[in-house]
């Protein structure tokens, strides 16, 4: 019995010593060390062009592409871009959003997505985890003179969450409020 107790205590101690507690903000690895994961939800009308569209997104280079056919006519116009995605990939992604999902109306806060992940036409996120954007803000993100750091700073400033959110006719605390990602 003492042997079992010893092994249980040893196992628990090892687990506590090898895990970290809390959220740690990982450094952005170079794109040649960690590819960006790109997931796209397309309208059914593009199903016949699946392979060509897959190649369009792969041509960016340094990406792993997941392409899904959305069951309805048009997928959402929501775009999520991780905080480590390089500007050339992010802007290419936003251009393709215009082509394949009728544009972009909302951007997801980066605290809800992996650092090297991007999603187009996604409906994975609640309304309290994203912000609406207008054409002028989208144009700011598409500026060809931006470097990755400038792009990410603008993106983060456009996706700052509100502390209060409407629910059942009342303004309540935002249940999805994050404070880990700030511009």
C-alpha positions in Angstrom: 0.0 0.0 0.0 2.9 2.4 0.8 4.4 1.7 -2.6 1.2 2.7 -4.4 0.9 5.8 -2.3 4.5 6.7 -3.1 3.9 6.3 -6.9 0.8 8.3 -6.8 2.5 11.2 -5.0 5.5 11.0 -7.3 3.2 11.1 -10.4 1.3 14.1 -9.1 4.5 15.9 -8.3 5.9 15.3 -11.8 2.7 16.5 -13.4 2.8 19.8 -11.3 6.5 20.3 -12.1 6.1 19.8 -15.8 3.0 21.9 -16.5 2.6 25.6 -16.5 -0.4 27.3 -14.9 -2.2 30.1 -16.7 -2.1 31.7 -20.1 1.4 32.3 -21.6 1.8 34.4 -24.6 4.0 32.5 -27.0 6.5 34.3 -29.2 5.6 34.4 -32.9 7.8 31.8 -34.7 9.1 32.7 -38.1 6.7 31.5 -40.9 9.3 29.1 -42.2 9.4 27.4 -38.7 5.6 27.2 -38.2 3.2 27.4 -41.2 0.0 29.4 -40.9 -3.2 27.2 -40.8 -5.8 28.6 -43.1 -9.4 27.4 -42.9 -12.0 28.5 -45.4 -15.7 27.9 -45.5 -17.1 28.3 -49.1 -20.5 28.6 -50.6 -21.9 25.4 -52.2 -21.7 27.2 -55.6 -17.9 26.9 -55.5 -17.9 23.1 -54.8 -17.0 22.3 -58.4 -13.9 24.5 -58.2 -12.7 23.0 -55.0 -9.3 22.0 -56.3 -8.6 25.3 -58.0 -9.6 27.3 -54.9 -7.4 25.0 -52.8 -4.4 25.9 -55.0 -5.2 29.6 -54.8 -4.8 29.5 -51.0 -1.8 27.2 -51.2 0.0 29.6 -53.6 0.6 32.0 -50.6 3.2 29.6 -49.4 3.9 28.5 -45.9 0.3 27.6 -45.3 -1.7 24.5 -44.4 -5.1 24.8 -46.0 -8.4 23.4 -44.9 -11.3 24.0 -47.3 -14.9 23.2 -46.3 -18.1 23.5 -48.3 -20.7 25.5 -46.3 -24.1 23.8 -46.3 -26.0 27.0 -47.0 -25.8 29.4 -50.0 -23.4 32.0 -48.4 -21.1 31.5 -45.5 -20.7 34.2 -42.9 -18.6 37.2 -43.7 -16.5 36.8 -40.5 -12.7 36.7 -40.7 -10.3 35.7 -38.0 -6.6 36.3 -38.3 -4.1 35.0 -35.7 -1.6 37.5 -34.2 1.4 35.8 -35.8 0.1 35.5 -39.4 2.3 37.6 -41.7 0.8 40.6 -43.5 1.1 39.0 -47.0 -0.9 36.0 -46.0 -3.5 38.1 -44.0 -4.0 40.5 -46.9 -4.3 37.7 -49.5 -6.8 36.1 -47.2 -8.9 39.3 -47.0 -8.8 39.7 -50.8 -10.1 36.2 -51.2 -12.8 36.9 -48.6 -14.2 39.5 -51.0 -14.2 36.9 -53.8 -15.6 33.9 -52.0 -17.7 35.1 -49.1 -19.1 38.4 -50.3 -16.5 40.4 -48.3 -15.7 40.9 -44.7 -18.1 42.5 -42.2 -16.7 41.3 -38.9 -13.2 40.5 -37.4 -12.6 38.1 -34.5 -10.6 39.2 -31.5 -7.2 37.4 -31.6 -7.6 36.1 -28.1 -10.1 33.5 -29.5 -7.8 32.0 -32.2 -4.5 30.3 -32.3 -1.5 32.6 -33.1 -0.9 31.0 -36.6 -4.5 30.3 -37.6 -6.9 32.2 -39.9 -10.5 31.5 -40.7 -12.7 32.8 -43.6 -16.4 32.4 -43.6 -16.3 30.9 -40.2 -19.3 30.8 -37.8 -17.3 29.3 -34.9 -17.4 32.4 -32.8 -20.1 34.2 -30.8 -21.2 37.7 -31.6 -19.4 39.0 -28.5 -16.0 37.7 -29.7 -16.0 39.9 -32.8 -16.4 43.5 -34.0 -18.1 44.8 -37.1 -15.9 46.7 -39.5 -16.7 49.1 -42.3 -15.1 49.5 -45.8 -12.8 52.3 -44.6 -11.3 50.1 -41.9 -10.9 47.2 -44.3 -9.1 49.5 -46.7 -6.7 50.5 -43.8 -5.9 46.8 -43.4 -5.3 46.3 -47.1 -2.7 49.1 -47.4 0.2 47.5 -49.3 2.7 49.6 -47.3 1.9 47.9 -44.0 4.4 45.5 -42.5 3.3 42.6 -40.3 3.6 44.5 -37.1 1.6 47.5 -38.3 -1.1 45.3 -39.8 -1.4 43.4 -36.5 -1.6 46.6 -34.5 -4.4 47.9 -36.7 -6.2 44.5 -36.6 -6.0 44.4 -32.8 -7.3 48.0 -32.5 -10.3 47.1 -34.7 -11.2 44.1 -32.5 -11.1 45.5 -29.0 -14.1 44.0 -27.2 -16.7 46.0 -25.4 -17.0 45.5 -21.7 -20.9 45.4 -21.9 -23.0 43.5 -24.3 -26.7 43.5 -25.0 -28.7 40.4 -23.8 -32.4 40.2 -23.5 -32.9 43.9 -23.7 -30.3 44.7 -21.1 -26.7 45.7 -21.1 -24.8 43.1 -19.2 -21.1 42.2 -18.7 -19.7 40.7 -21.9 -19.5 37.0 -21.1 -16.7 36.6 -23.7 -14.5 39.5 -22.6 -10.8 38.8 -22.8 -8.1 41.1 -21.7 -5.1 39.3 -22.8 -4.8 40.8 -26.3 -4.4 44.5 -26.5 -2.9 46.7 -29.2 
